Amino acid sequence: MVNILGAQVAQLFSGELSAGEHSFTWDAGKDACTTGMYECIVRMNGQVQRVGMMLSN
């Protein structure tokens, strides 16, 4: 997870997973993140996907 300035605020997973569906939970409070826009960056199979997220209280 990165904030609007591009600084990494959390890393939900690092490693390899088997094929199939996977889910992760981000505890924004543990990472001391405030309300605002964040981006989840997913790297897989040599590709990068960026998903915008809005954190609100």
Residue, then its C-alpha position, 0 to 999 in steps of 0.5 A: m500500500v502506498n499513500i498519495l505521495g507514493a510512500q509505502v505505508a504497508q506491505l500485505f504480502s511478499g512471496e509466491l502463492s499457488a494459483g487461485e483466489h487470495s485475499f488480504t486484510w489491511d489494518a490501516g489503524k495498525d499502520a497509523c494511516t489517516t483518511g485519504m486516498y491510497e493505492c494497492i500495487v499488485r505485482m504478478n506474472g511480470q505485470v503491475q496493477r494499481v488499484g485506488m482505494m479511499l480510506s474513511n473513518 
